[in-house]
């Protein structure tokens, strides 16, 4: 069966679904970490958003990292306000499946989290990740400060050099200022903790950043 080309192309504002004003309701506490999933976070903590394919496995990879205070899955870098999962999968919202990561800079660094990001998926595949195809599976880093953007660009260049040596293609990861993060439905939050045998499409290139 041919995959709809529409789902591999970001929609224009005119074609995007209208969405809604009602925000998604999610649990107050992270199922694994026990921390709050919604702001405000503790003073001094920092946040960043990553897209690296299906967000179920991606979220687990980050909640396992030392120094991470909380994680949540959701939708970002699109056009439709407060989209549903089905709408995002239609290719008509422009959103990416992403993980919001809040971390304690006294216990970990953005450099370490970026290393996890680059090494946990294949950032050269455009609008897909493995067998998962669609605009919602694109590779992306969504930053909140200029410092984060610069570091993301630096590690991208560094990883591209490592990929070149291993014979891989050019990185397609988008690095953009973070737009509004929309929480995904509650059943998606910490999905692989709720469903230990659930699907995880996460897979890297085998190439290390350093």
Backbone as a printed PyTorch tensor [residue, N CA C, xyz], in Angstrom:
tensor([[[ 0.8460, -1.1840,  0.0000],
         [ 0.0000,  0.0000,  0.0000],
         [ 0.8870,  1.2410,  0.0000]],

        [[ 0.6320,  2.1670, -0.8860],
         [ 1.4210,  3.3760, -0.9880],
         [ 1.1210,  4.2980,  0.1930]],

        [[ 2.1770,  4.8570,  0.7460],
         [ 2.0180,  5.7960,  1.8560],
         [ 1.6830,  7.1640,  1.2860]],

        [[ 0.6880,  7.8100,  1.8330],
         [ 0.2540,  9.1010,  1.3280],
         [ 1.3950, 10.1170,  1.3490]],

        [[ 1.6780, 10.7180,  0.1910],
         [ 2.7200, 11.7260,  0.1070],
         [ 2.3940, 12.9250,  0.9880]],

        [[ 1.1060, 13.1490,  1.2210],
         [ 0.6670, 14.2470,  2.0800],
         [ 1.2800, 14.1460,  3.4640]],

        [[ 1.4370, 12.9150,  3.9600],
         [ 1.9420, 12.7150,  5.3060],
         [ 3.4550, 12.8880,  5.3970]],

        [[ 4.1060, 13.1160,  4.2710],
         [ 5.5470, 13.3340,  4.2580],
         [ 5.8940, 14.7920,  3.9720]],

        [[ 4.8790, 15.6400,  3.8680],
         [ 5.0660, 17.0570,  3.5670],
         [ 4.3460, 17.9050,  4.6030]],

        [[ 5.0230, 18.8890,  5.1500],
         [ 4.3920, 19.7460,  6.1470],
         [ 3.2800, 20.5750,  5.5060]],

        [[ 2.1340, 20.6870,  6.1850],
         [ 1.0030, 21.4230,  5.6050],
         [ 1.1990, 22.9330,  5.6800]],

        [[ 0.5470, 23.6420,  4.7920],
         [ 0.5260, 25.0970,  4.8690],
         [-0.4650, 25.5070,  5.9640]],

        [[-0.3970, 26.7670,  6.3700],
         [-1.3270, 27.2730,  7.3820],
         [-2.7670, 27.1570,  6.9050]],

        [[-2.9810, 27.3050,  5.5980],
         [-4.3260, 27.2250,  5.0340],
         [-4.8890, 25.8110,  5.1030]],

        [[-4.0150, 24.8130,  5.0210],
         [-4.4700, 23.4270,  4.9950],
         [-4.4420, 22.7630,  6.3670]],

        [[-3.8290, 23.4100,  7.3480],
         [-3.7190, 22.8080,  8.6720],
         [-5.0850, 22.7230,  9.3520]],

        [[-5.2600, 21.6970, 10.1690],
         [-6.5090, 21.5290, 10.9130],
         [-6.6710, 22.6530, 11.9330]],

        [[-7.9170, 23.0410, 12.2490],
         [-8.1440, 24.2050, 13.1120],
         [-7.8270, 23.9820, 14.5820]],

        [[-7.9240, 22.7370, 15.0430],
         [-7.6390, 22.4670, 16.4460],
         [-8.7050, 22.9970, 17.3790]],

        [[-8.2910, 23.3680, 18.5980],
         [-9.2560, 23.7600, 19.6310],
         [-8.5470, 24.5550, 20.7230]],

        [[-9.3010, 25.1960, 21.5730],
         [-8.7290, 25.9610, 22.6780],
         [-8.5320, 25.1180, 23.9380]],

        [[-9.2590, 24.0130, 24.0300],
         [-9.1970, 23.1740, 25.2270],
         [-7.8750, 22.4230, 25.3020]],

        [[-7.1840, 22.5530, 26.4220],
         [-5.9090, 21.8740, 26.6040],
         [-6.1170, 20.4260, 27.0200]],

        [[-5.1540, 19.5870, 26.6930],
         [-5.2070, 18.1710, 27.0460],
         [-5.0250, 18.0100, 28.5550]],

        [[-5.8220, 17.1500, 29.1460],
         [-5.6930, 16.8700, 30.5730],
         [-4.7650, 15.6820, 30.7680]],

        [[-3.7700, 15.8620, 31.6270],
         [-2.8210, 14.7820, 31.9030],
         [-2.6580, 14.6420, 33.4100]],

        [[-2.1070, 13.5070, 33.8160],
         [-1.8750, 13.2530, 35.2340],
         [-0.9100, 14.2910, 35.7980]],

        [[-1.0500, 14.5660, 37.0700],
         [-0.1930, 15.5760, 37.6930],
         [ 1.2200, 15.1010, 37.9450]],

        [[ 1.3920, 13.7900, 38.1780],
         [ 2.6970, 13.2550, 38.5520],
         [ 3.2340, 12.2930, 37.4920]],

        [[ 4.5420, 12.3370, 37.3220],
         [ 5.2390, 11.4070, 36.4290],
         [ 5.1800, 10.0140, 37.0360]],

        [[ 4.7370,  9.0370, 36.2640],
         [ 4.5220,  7.6880, 36.7830],
         [ 5.8080,  7.0530, 37.2880]],

        [[ 6.9220,  7.3400, 36.6620],
         [ 8.2030,  6.7210, 37.0210],
         [ 8.9820,  7.5780, 38.0160]],

        [[ 9.1020,  8.8620, 37.7360],
         [ 9.9580,  9.7350, 38.5390],
         [ 9.2370, 10.3370, 39.7440]],

        [[ 7.9080, 10.3730, 39.7070],
         [ 7.1400, 10.9240, 40.8130],
         [ 7.1230, 12.4350, 40.8580]],

        [[ 7.7220, 13.0780, 39.8730],
         [ 7.7850, 14.5330, 39.8210],
         [ 6.5820, 15.0870, 39.0680]],

        [[ 6.3710, 16.3790, 39.1920],
         [ 5.2990, 16.9940, 38.4420],
         [ 5.6680, 17.0770, 36.9650]],

        [[ 4.6910, 16.8710, 36.0840],
         [ 4.9550, 16.9330, 34.6490],
         [ 4.6930, 18.3090, 34.0730]],

        [[ 4.0550, 19.1690, 34.8600],
         [ 3.6780, 20.4700, 34.3330],
         [ 4.3690, 21.5860, 35.1160]],

        [[ 4.5590, 22.6950, 34.4460],
         [ 5.2200, 23.8250, 35.0750],
         [ 4.3230, 24.4390, 36.1520]],

        [[ 4.9320, 25.1290, 37.1330],
         [ 6.3380, 25.5210, 37.1640],
         [ 7.2580, 24.4100, 37.6840]],

        [[ 8.4740, 24.3770, 37.1470],
         [ 9.5060, 23.4760, 37.6220],
         [10.3020, 24.1650, 38.7220]],

        [[11.0870, 23.4180, 39.4710],
         [11.9040, 24.0470, 40.5210],
         [12.8240, 25.1300, 39.9600]],

        [[13.0970, 26.1370, 40.7600],
         [13.9650, 27.2330, 40.3430],
         [15.3210, 26.7120, 39.8860]],

        [[15.8090, 27.2630, 38.7900],
         [17.1340, 26.9040, 38.3010],
         [17.1590, 25.7270, 37.3640]],

        [[16.0510, 24.9950, 37.2690],
         [16.0040, 23.8650, 36.3500],
         [15.8250, 24.3850, 34.9220]],

        [[16.2670, 23.5960, 33.9500],
         [16.1830, 23.9920, 32.5450],
         [15.3690, 22.9710, 31.7640]],

        [[14.9260, 23.3770, 30.5700],
         [14.1170, 22.4820, 29.7540],
         [14.5320, 22.5760, 28.2940]],

        [[14.2720, 21.5040, 27.5630],
         [14.5170, 21.4420, 26.1290],
         [13.5560, 20.4110, 25.5520]],

        [[13.3030, 20.5060, 24.2610],
         [12.3720, 19.5920, 23.6070],
         [13.1000, 18.8390, 22.5030]],

        [[12.9070, 17.5190, 22.4670],
         [13.5370, 16.6730, 21.4550],
         [12.4870, 15.8870, 20.6740]],

        [[12.7070, 15.7560, 19.3700],
         [11.9100, 14.8660, 18.5390],
         [12.8350, 13.8470, 17.8860]],

        [[12.5980, 12.5770, 18.1370],
         [13.4760, 11.5420, 17.5790],
         [12.7040, 10.2720, 17.2380]],

        [[11.5620, 10.4590, 16.5830],
         [10.7440,  9.3110, 16.2330],
         [ 9.6100,  9.1210, 17.2150]],

        [[ 9.0520,  7.9260, 17.2570],
         [ 7.9390,  7.6130, 18.1540],
         [ 8.2780,  8.0350, 19.5790]],

        [[ 7.4010,  8.8330, 20.1800],
         [ 7.7620,  9.4230, 21.4760],
         [ 7.6960,  8.4640, 22.6490]],

        [[ 7.1560,  7.2720, 22.4640],
         [ 7.1080,  6.3210, 23.5780],
         [ 8.5090,  5.9160, 24.0260]],

        [[ 9.2850,  5.4080, 23.1010],
         [10.6430,  4.9910, 23.4320],
         [11.5550,  6.1620, 23.7220]],

        [[11.3180,  7.2730, 23.0370],
         [12.1450,  8.4570, 23.2460],
         [12.0010,  8.9670, 24.6770]],

        [[10.7750,  9.0040, 25.1760],
         [10.5790,  9.4860, 26.5500],
         [11.2960,  8.5900, 27.5400]],

        [[11.1840,  7.2830, 27.3760],
         [11.8480,  6.3660, 28.3080],
         [13.3600,  6.5920, 28.3200]],

        [[13.9400,  6.8070, 27.1460],
         [15.3760,  7.0170, 27.0830],
         [15.7910,  8.2110, 27.9490]],

        [[14.9760,  9.2550, 27.9610],
         [15.3510, 10.4450, 28.7220],
         [14.9860, 10.3450, 30.2010]],

        [[13.8880,  9.6850, 30.5580],
         [13.5870,  9.5980, 31.9890],
         [14.6120,  8.7090, 32.6970]],

        [[15.3350,  7.8920, 31.9390],
         [16.3680,  7.0360, 32.5210],
         [17.6710,  7.7720, 32.8000]],

        [[17.7830,  9.0100, 32.3340],
         [19.0450,  9.7370, 32.4670],
         [19.1810, 10.3960, 33.8390]],

        [[20.3460, 10.2620, 34.4730],
         [20.5850, 10.9550, 35.7450],
         [20.4310, 12.4600, 35.5700]],

        [[19.8250, 13.0980, 36.5530],
         [19.6830, 14.5410, 36.5220],
         [18.4310, 15.0440, 35.8400]],

        [[17.6780, 14.1380, 35.2050],
         [16.4190, 14.5480, 34.5730],
         [15.3320, 14.5950, 35.6460]],

        [[14.7020, 15.7310, 35.7780],
         [13.6650, 15.9270, 36.7910],
         [12.3260, 15.3540, 36.3390]],

        [[11.9470, 15.6310, 35.0980],
         [10.6880, 15.0990, 34.5790],
         [10.7300, 15.0640, 33.0670]],

        [[ 9.8330, 14.2780, 32.4990],
         [ 9.6460, 14.2150, 31.0480],
         [ 8.1540, 14.1730, 30.7640]],

        [[ 7.7900, 14.5840, 29.5690],
         [ 6.4040, 14.4690, 29.1080],
         [ 6.4270, 14.3730, 27.5910]],

        [[ 5.4930, 13.6110, 27.0440],
         [ 5.4020, 13.5260, 25.5880],
         [ 4.3090, 14.4640, 25.0940]],

        [[ 4.5080, 14.9530, 23.8840],
         [ 3.5330, 15.8760, 23.3300],
         [ 3.8280, 16.2140, 21.8930]],

        [[ 3.3000, 17.3350, 21.4700],
         [ 3.3700, 17.7560, 20.0710],
         [ 3.9220, 19.1760, 20.0130]],

        [[ 4.8310, 19.4230, 19.0720],
         [ 5.4400, 20.7450, 18.9490],
         [ 5.8510, 20.9960, 17.5050]],

        [[ 6.1720, 22.2470, 17.2340],
         [ 6.6910, 22.6820, 15.9300],
         [ 5.6530, 22.5600, 14.8180]],

        [[ 4.3830, 22.6820, 15.1940],
         [ 3.3220, 22.5970, 14.2060],
         [ 2.4360, 23.8210, 14.1970]],

        [[ 1.2560, 23.6700, 13.6230],
         [ 0.3360, 24.7860, 13.4130],
         [-0.9680, 24.6800, 14.1920]],

        [[-1.4520, 23.4740, 14.4030],
         [-2.7690, 23.2510, 14.9960],
         [-2.7270, 23.3650, 16.5180]],

        [[-3.5350, 24.2310, 17.1300],
         [-3.5360, 24.3330, 18.5920],
         [-4.1920, 23.1220, 19.2500]],

        [[-3.5450, 22.6170, 20.3000],
         [-4.0800, 21.5030, 21.0930],
         [-4.5450, 20.3390, 20.2270]],

        [[-3.6590, 19.7950, 19.4080],
         [-4.0590, 18.7020, 18.5140],
         [-4.2450, 17.3880, 19.2630]],

        [[-4.9930, 16.4800, 18.6680],
         [-5.1030, 15.1170, 19.1720],
         [-4.0800, 14.2440, 18.4600]],

        [[-3.8500, 13.0710, 19.0010],
         [-2.9150, 12.1190, 18.3940],
         [-3.3470, 11.7780, 16.9750]],

        [[-4.6380, 11.5300, 16.7900],
         [-5.1490, 11.1800, 15.4630],
         [-4.9280, 12.3150, 14.4730]],

        [[-5.0910, 13.5430, 14.9290],
         [-4.8750, 14.6920, 14.0490],
         [-3.4090, 14.8230, 13.6590]],

        [[-2.5290, 14.6270, 14.6060],
         [-1.1020, 14.6910, 14.3080],
         [-0.7170, 13.6140, 13.2980]],

        [[-1.2560, 12.4130, 13.4850],
         [-0.9490, 11.3070, 12.5780],
         [-1.5120, 11.5190, 11.1750]],

        [[-2.4750, 12.4230, 11.0480],
         [-3.0510, 12.6900,  9.7210],
         [-2.0890, 13.4560,  8.8310]],

        [[-1.0790, 14.0820,  9.4270],
         [-0.1590, 14.9030,  8.6580],
         [-0.6700, 16.3020,  8.4050]],

        [[-1.7900, 16.6720,  9.0250],
         [-2.4130, 17.9660,  8.7480],
         [-2.3020, 18.9610,  9.9070]],

        [[-1.3840, 18.7050, 10.8230],
         [-1.1560, 19.6610, 11.9110],
         [ 0.2470, 20.2590, 11.8510]],

        [[ 1.1530, 19.5790, 11.2030],
         [ 2.5390, 20.0280, 11.1280],
         [ 3.3660, 19.7050, 12.3470]],

        [[ 2.7490, 19.0710, 13.3470],
         [ 3.4630, 18.8170, 14.5970],
         [ 4.3930, 17.6160, 14.5080]],

        [[ 5.3560, 17.6360, 15.3950],
         [ 6.2760, 16.5260, 15.5850],
         [ 5.9350, 15.8490, 16.9150]],

        [[ 6.1260, 14.5410, 16.9980],
         [ 6.0250, 13.8300, 18.2690],
         [ 7.3050, 14.1210, 19.0420]],

        [[ 7.1710, 14.7090, 20.2170],
         [ 8.3530, 15.1750, 20.9380],
         [ 8.3140, 14.8010, 22.4150]],

        [[ 9.4660, 14.9930, 23.0460],
         [ 9.6070, 14.7890, 24.4880],
         [10.1070, 16.0890, 25.1040]],

        [[ 9.3700, 16.5780, 26.0800],
         [ 9.8210, 17.7140, 26.8860],
         [10.6760, 17.1630, 28.0190]],

        [[11.8940, 17.6540, 28.1140],
         [12.8300, 17.1840, 29.1440],
         [13.1790, 18.3510, 30.0640]],

        [[12.9060, 18.1890, 31.3400],
         [13.2760, 19.1810, 32.3510],
         [14.3940, 18.5700, 33.1820]],

        [[15.5020, 19.3070, 33.3180],
         [16.6660, 18.7140, 33.9890],
         [17.2930, 19.6830, 34.9780]],

        [[18.0260, 19.1070, 35.9210],
         [18.7390, 19.8620, 36.9430],
         [20.1670, 20.0660, 36.4600]],

        [[20.5550, 21.2960, 36.0950],
         [21.9010, 21.5280, 35.5650],
         [23.0100, 21.2820, 36.5830]],

        [[22.6450, 21.0960, 37.8550],
         [23.6430, 20.7550, 38.8680],
         [23.9630, 19.2620, 38.8470]],

        [[23.1060, 18.4760, 38.1600],
         [23.2760, 17.0240, 38.1590],
         [23.5400, 16.4470, 36.7650]],

        [[23.2710, 17.2150, 35.7380],
         [23.5690, 16.7800, 34.3760],
         [23.7770, 18.0130, 33.5210]],

        [[24.1390, 17.8020, 32.2770],
         [24.3900, 18.9300, 31.3760],
         [23.6120, 18.7390, 30.0880]],

        [[23.4010, 19.8420, 29.3840],
         [22.7490, 19.7490, 28.0840],
         [23.6040, 18.9470, 27.1170]],

        [[24.9250, 19.0470, 27.2440],
         [25.8130, 18.2590, 26.3890],
         [25.5230, 16.7650, 26.5130]],

        [[25.3030, 16.2940, 27.7210],
         [25.0200, 14.8740, 27.9260],
         [23.6730, 14.4960, 27.3190]],

        [[22.6850, 15.3560, 27.4680],
         [21.3680, 15.0630, 26.9070],
         [21.4040, 15.0930, 25.3820]],

        [[22.1880, 16.0040, 24.8110],
         [22.3320, 16.0370, 23.3560],
         [23.0320, 14.7860, 22.8530]],

        [[23.9650, 14.2790, 23.6120],
         [24.6170, 13.0290, 23.2210],
         [23.6080, 11.8840, 23.1940]],

        [[22.7460, 11.8260, 24.1960],
         [21.6840, 10.8120, 24.2030],
         [20.7930, 10.9820, 22.9790]],

        [[20.4270, 12.2210, 22.6790],
         [19.5870, 12.4920, 21.5170],
         [20.2210, 11.9800, 20.2360]],

        [[21.4410, 12.3970, 19.9460],
         [22.0690, 12.0250, 18.6690],
         [22.2820, 10.5240, 18.5520]],

        [[22.6720,  9.8880, 19.6330],
         [23.0320,  8.4700, 19.5630],
         [21.8360,  7.5250, 19.6620]],

        [[20.6530,  8.0540, 20.0040],
         [19.4840,  7.1920, 20.2150],
         [18.6160,  7.0060, 18.9790]],

        [[18.9230,  7.7300, 17.8900],
         [18.1030,  7.5860, 16.6850],
         [18.9710,  7.8540, 15.4580]],

        [[18.3830,  7.7230, 14.2940],
         [19.0890,  8.0180, 13.0500],
         [18.6100,  9.3710, 12.5460]],

        [[19.4170, 10.4110, 12.6720],
         [18.9650, 11.7620, 12.3310],
         [19.1010, 12.1070, 10.8500]],

        [[19.2580, 11.1010, 10.0090],
         [19.4750, 11.3610,  8.5740],
         [18.2860, 10.9600,  7.7100]],

        [[17.1570, 10.6200,  8.3200],
         [16.0860,  9.9520,  7.5820],
         [14.9290, 10.8450,  7.1530]],

        [[15.0320, 12.1340,  7.3770],
         [13.9630, 13.0200,  6.9240],
         [12.6750, 12.7910,  7.6850]],

        [[11.5840, 12.5950,  6.9420],
         [10.2590, 12.4690,  7.5630],
         [ 9.9370, 11.0230,  7.9530]],

        [[10.8790, 10.4070,  8.6050],
         [10.6320,  9.0580,  9.1230],
         [11.6870,  8.7100, 10.1530]],

        [[11.4310,  7.6130, 10.8530],
         [12.4030,  7.0300, 11.7520],
         [12.1910,  5.5230, 11.7000]],

        [[13.1020,  4.8330, 11.0160],
         [12.9210,  3.4030, 10.8020],
         [11.7060,  3.1570,  9.9360]],

        [[10.8240,  2.2790, 10.4110],
         [ 9.6020,  1.9620,  9.6630],
         [ 8.4730,  2.9460,  9.9270]],

        [[ 8.6690,  3.8670, 10.8600],
         [ 7.6590,  4.8770, 11.1580],
         [ 7.8290,  6.0420, 10.1880]],

        [[ 6.8230,  6.2850,  9.3700],
         [ 6.9250,  7.3180,  8.3470],
         [ 5.8630,  8.3860,  8.5450]],

        [[ 6.2460,  9.6310,  8.3450],
         [ 5.3300, 10.7490,  8.5140],
         [ 6.0530, 11.9490,  9.0900]],

        [[ 5.4650, 13.1230,  8.9090],
         [ 6.1050, 14.3470,  9.4010],
         [ 6.2710, 14.3450, 10.9150]],

        [[ 5.4460, 13.5900, 11.6230],
         [ 5.5190, 13.5700, 13.0920],
         [ 6.7020, 12.7680, 13.6090]],

        [[ 7.4260, 12.1050, 12.7080],
         [ 8.5840, 11.3050, 13.1180],
         [ 9.9050, 11.9560, 12.7360]],

        [[ 9.8950, 13.2230, 12.3460],
         [11.1370, 13.8750, 11.9450],
         [12.0250, 14.1640, 13.1570]],

        [[13.2980, 14.2980, 12.8880],
         [14.2670, 14.5910, 13.9260],
         [14.2860, 16.0880, 14.1950]],

        [[14.2350, 16.4710, 15.4740],
         [14.2160, 17.8970, 15.7860],
         [14.7120, 18.2140, 17.1840]],

        [[15.3190, 19.3820, 17.3110],
         [15.7160, 19.9280, 18.6060],
         [15.0770, 21.3070, 18.7050]],

        [[14.3480, 21.5430, 19.7800],
         [13.5990, 22.7890, 19.9340],
         [14.0990, 23.4830, 21.2040]],

        [[14.7520, 24.6220, 21.0050],
         [15.5250, 25.2570, 22.0670],
         [14.8050, 26.4520, 22.6840]],

        [[15.1870, 26.7580, 23.9230],
         [14.5830, 27.8640, 24.6620],
         [15.5190, 29.0540, 24.8330]],

        [[16.8030, 28.8670, 24.5130],
         [17.7700, 29.9570, 24.6390],
         [18.7530, 29.9120, 23.4750]],

        [[19.4140, 31.0360, 23.2470],
         [20.4590, 31.0790, 22.2150],
         [21.5920, 30.1300, 22.5580]],

        [[21.9070, 30.0100, 23.8250],
         [22.9700, 29.0990, 24.2510],
         [22.6340, 27.6600, 23.8680]],

        [[21.3960, 27.2580, 24.0690],
         [20.9870, 25.9150, 23.6760],
         [21.0820, 25.7210, 22.1670]],

        [[20.6610, 26.7450, 21.4220],
         [20.7100, 26.6460, 19.9620],
         [22.1460, 26.4780, 19.4660]],

        [[23.0450, 27.2650, 20.0120],
         [24.4450, 27.1870, 19.6000],
         [25.0250, 25.8120, 19.9010]],

        [[24.7340, 25.2890, 21.0760],
         [25.2580, 23.9780, 21.4540],
         [24.6470, 22.8810, 20.5870]],

        [[23.3610, 23.0070, 20.2650],
         [22.7160, 22.0320, 19.3830],
         [23.3810, 22.0360, 18.0090]],

        [[23.6560, 23.2190, 17.4780],
         [24.3060, 23.3300, 16.1700],
         [25.7330, 22.7720, 16.2210]],

        [[26.4380, 23.0310, 17.2940],
         [27.8040, 22.5370, 17.4280],
         [27.8390, 21.0150, 17.4730]],

        [[26.9370, 20.4180, 18.2430],
         [26.9340, 18.9520, 18.3300],
         [26.4250, 18.3300, 17.0350]],

        [[25.5460, 19.0370, 16.3280],
         [25.1080, 18.5560, 15.0210],
         [26.2910, 18.4500, 14.0650]],

        [[27.1030, 19.4870, 14.0190],
         [28.2770, 19.4760, 13.1550],
         [29.2550, 18.3790, 13.5760]],

        [[29.4210, 18.2250, 14.8740],
         [30.3160, 17.2000, 15.3990],
         [29.8190, 15.8040, 15.0280]],

        [[28.4980, 15.5940, 15.1590],
         [27.9520, 14.2760, 14.8480],
         [27.9700, 14.0140, 13.3440]],

        [[27.7880, 15.0690, 12.5500],
         [27.8550, 14.8990, 11.1050],
         [29.2420, 14.4080, 10.6830]],

        [[30.2510, 14.9370, 11.3130],
         [31.6140, 14.4950, 11.0100],
         [31.7920, 13.0150, 11.3310]],

        [[31.2510, 12.6030, 12.4800],
         [31.3490, 11.1930, 12.8600],
         [30.5470, 10.3110, 11.9070]],

        [[29.3650, 10.7860, 11.4920],
         [28.5410, 10.0130, 10.5530],
         [29.2240,  9.8990,  9.1960]],

        [[29.8520, 10.9790,  8.7500],
         [30.5540, 10.9480,  7.4670],
         [31.6300,  9.8730,  7.4620]],

        [[32.3610,  9.7760,  8.5270],
         [33.4290,  8.7810,  8.6290],
         [32.8800,  7.3620,  8.5770]],

        [[31.6300,  7.2040,  9.0370],
         [30.9970,  5.8780,  9.0500],
         [30.1880,  5.6100,  7.7810]],

        [[30.1860,  6.5780,  6.8540],
         [29.4990,  6.3760,  5.5780],
         [28.0190,  6.6610,  5.5820]],

        [[27.5520,  7.4530,  6.5320],
         [26.1230,  7.7730,  6.6050],
         [25.8010,  9.0570,  5.8380]],

        [[24.5040,  9.3080,  5.6460],
         [24.0320, 10.4620,  4.8950],
         [24.0710, 11.7380,  5.7380]],

        [[23.5770, 12.8260,  5.1430],
         [23.5450, 14.1080,  5.8150],
         [22.4190, 14.1570,  6.8550]],

        [[22.6740, 14.8330,  7.9400],
         [21.6870, 15.0150,  9.0060],
         [20.5370, 15.8940,  8.5060]],

        [[19.3120, 15.4900,  8.8290],
         [18.1170, 16.2580,  8.4490],
         [17.4450, 16.9110,  9.6570]],

        [[18.0490, 16.8110, 10.8120],
         [17.4800, 17.3440, 12.0510],
         [17.2050, 18.8420, 11.9410]],

        [[15.9870, 19.2510, 12.3080],
         [15.6870, 20.6790, 12.3720],
         [15.9900, 21.1890, 13.7710]],

        [[16.6230, 22.3600, 13.8310],
         [16.9270, 23.0130, 15.1050],
         [16.2290, 24.3590, 15.0890]],

        [[15.1910, 24.4870, 15.9280],
         [14.3150, 25.6540, 15.8890],
         [14.0410, 26.1760, 17.2960]],

        [[13.7140, 27.4490, 17.4160],
         [13.2420, 27.9450, 18.7210],
         [11.9730, 27.1960, 19.1160]],

        [[11.8650, 26.8460, 20.3650],
         [10.7030, 26.0870, 20.8320],
         [ 9.4330, 26.9180, 20.7050]],

        [[ 8.4420, 26.3430, 20.0570],
         [ 7.1060, 26.9330, 20.0390],
         [ 6.3060, 26.3040, 21.1740]],

        [[ 5.0270, 26.5410, 21.2190],
         [ 4.2370, 25.9900, 22.3210],
         [ 4.2600, 24.4690, 22.3100]],

        [[ 4.4340, 23.8990, 23.4850],
         [ 4.4050, 22.4440, 23.6680],
         [ 2.9980, 22.0390, 24.0820]],

        [[ 2.3930, 21.1360, 23.3180],
         [ 1.0600, 20.6380, 23.6370],
         [ 1.1830, 19.2130, 24.1840]],

        [[ 0.6850, 18.9930, 25.3880],
         [ 0.7540, 17.6670, 25.9830],
         [-0.0570, 16.6710, 25.1670]],

        [[ 0.5050, 15.4770, 25.0070],
         [-0.2390, 14.3820, 24.3810],
         [-1.2190, 13.7940, 25.3850]],

        [[-2.1110, 12.9770, 24.8870],
         [-3.1110, 12.3250, 25.7220],
         [-2.4420, 11.5550, 26.8670]],

        [[-3.1460, 11.4490, 27.9880],
         [-2.5540, 10.8650, 29.1840],
         [-2.0690,  9.4320, 28.9620]],

        [[-2.7460,  8.6670, 28.1130],
         [-2.3190,  7.2740, 27.9270],
         [-0.9680,  7.1760, 27.2300]],

        [[-0.5300,  8.2460, 26.5670],
         [ 0.7920,  8.2580, 25.9420],
         [ 1.8990,  8.5740, 26.9420]],

        [[ 1.5550,  9.2400, 28.0420],
         [ 2.5740,  9.6480, 29.0110],
         [ 3.1600,  8.4110, 29.7000]],

        [[ 4.4970,  8.3120, 29.6690],
         [ 5.2050,  7.1620, 30.2630],
         [ 4.6150,  5.8350, 29.7620]],

        [[ 4.3330,  5.7980, 28.4810],
         [ 3.6260,  4.6600, 27.8770],
         [ 4.3390,  3.3310, 28.1410]],

        [[ 5.6510,  3.3220, 28.0260],
         [ 6.3670,  2.0480, 28.1650],
         [ 6.5340,  1.6220, 29.6190]],

        [[ 6.2230,  2.5070, 30.5640],
         [ 6.1280,  2.0890, 31.9650],
         [ 4.7710,  1.4370, 32.2100]],

        [[ 3.7480,  1.9470, 31.5330],
         [ 2.4080,  1.3670, 31.6550],
         [ 2.2690,  0.0890, 30.8360]],

        [[ 3.0330,  0.0070, 29.7530],
         [ 2.9760, -1.1430, 28.8340],
         [ 4.3930, -1.6240, 28.5590]],

        [[ 4.9760, -2.3890, 29.4870],
         [ 6.3910, -2.7700, 29.3700],
         [ 6.7390, -3.5190, 28.0800]],

        [[ 5.7850, -4.1740, 27.4930],
         [ 6.0460, -4.8960, 26.2480],
         [ 5.5580, -4.1230, 25.0280]],

        [[ 5.3090, -2.8360, 25.2140],
         [ 4.7990, -2.0110, 24.1320],
         [ 5.8470, -1.7220, 23.0730]],

        [[ 5.3930, -1.1670, 21.9750],
         [ 6.2440, -0.8900, 20.8230],
         [ 7.2610,  0.2080, 21.1380]],

        [[ 8.5100, -0.0410, 20.7570],
         [ 9.5530,  0.9740, 20.8360],
         [10.3550,  0.9110, 19.5500]],

        [[10.2310,  1.9410, 18.7310],
         [10.9290,  1.9530, 17.4520],
         [12.2700,  2.6530, 17.5090]],

        [[12.7530,  2.9670, 18.7150],
         [13.9840,  3.7200, 18.8560],
         [15.1850,  2.8740, 18.4400]],

        [[16.0260,  3.4400, 17.6130],
         [17.2250,  2.7410, 17.1910],
         [18.2280,  3.7120, 16.5950]],

        [[19.4530,  3.6600, 17.0600],
         [20.4590,  4.5960, 16.5880],
         [21.2700,  4.0600, 15.4220]],

        [[22.2880,  4.8030, 15.0380],
         [23.1480,  4.4120, 13.9230],
         [24.3190,  3.5600, 14.3800]],

        [[24.5500,  3.5300, 15.6950],
         [25.7390,  2.8410, 16.2100],
         [26.9590,  3.7350, 16.2140]],

        [[26.7940,  4.9940, 15.7800],
         [27.8890,  5.9560, 15.7420],
         [27.8340,  6.8100, 17.0010]],

        [[28.9740,  6.9760, 17.6650],
         [29.0290,  7.7700, 18.8900],
         [29.3580,  9.2180, 18.5730]],

        [[28.8450, 10.1100, 19.4000],
         [29.1080, 11.5390, 19.2140],
         [30.5640, 11.8570, 19.4980]],

        [[31.1200, 11.2300, 20.5130],
         [32.5190, 11.4920, 20.8840],
         [33.3250, 10.2150, 20.8460]]])
